[in-house]
Amino acid sequence: DIQMTQSPPSLSASVGDRVTITCRASRDISNFVAWFQQKPGQAPKSLIYSASSLHSGVPSKFSGSGSGTYFTLTISNLQPEDFATYYCQQYKAYPHNFGQGTKLVIK
Amino acid sequence: EVQLVESGGGKVWPGGSLRLSCAASGFIFDDFAMNWVRQAPGKGLEWVSGCNWNNSSRGYADSVRGRFSIFRDNSKNTAYLQLNSLRAGDTAVYYCTRGTRTDGMDVWGQGTTVTVSS
């Protein structure tokens, strides 16, 4: 199975900051990586697919990069609505494992 | 409007069974793979199972393989997850999602809650 190691587990930042979350795959998965945002009590929301492509309606403040085994999600100009938990996921091969999640909190 | 609506959750005794349903609308159902993702209370997301458009390719998390079974009925625009030999550790909100081989998952349902307890 392909394991996804996400870091950091939690991240403290201020409104207006830019932050980066990383995910490492246990083997080469090309660009088969997605990123999701989840707020308390809500279903997750899909942000990015194919490592760097934004889903329709997702603002350009979110950006993804990477290929192979190393991937990043960057969020620019943090606003109060961006403070949430973020997950990466690989979909190269079953099982489509998620990373452990990163909780982004207001400093 | 693209929509996924889960149903079938509830409280069940350890060792029991449940069948979850995911009713799809607003898109061509058999153009997409379907997946189930769960979230235990206070925990992260766990991908549970997925199947391609015609049930010919199905995958499972190690934690549920041999106990859970995914299948879909394209004539009813519905995906299902059969949960057998349930354990306390299966207690979670179960989400249905649609996806493609190249673009991953894009649409999520609102979830249905499964509680395994005596």
Interface residues (C-beta under 8 A of the other chain):
Chain A: D1 F32 A34 F36 Q38 A43 P44 K45 S46 Y49 S50 S53 H55 T85 Y87 Q89 Y91 Y94 P95 H96 N97 F98 G99 Q100 G101
Chain B: N35 V37 G44 L45 E46 W47 G50 G59 Y60 A61 D62 Y95 G99 R101 T102 D103 G104 M105 D106 V107 W108 G109 Q110 G111
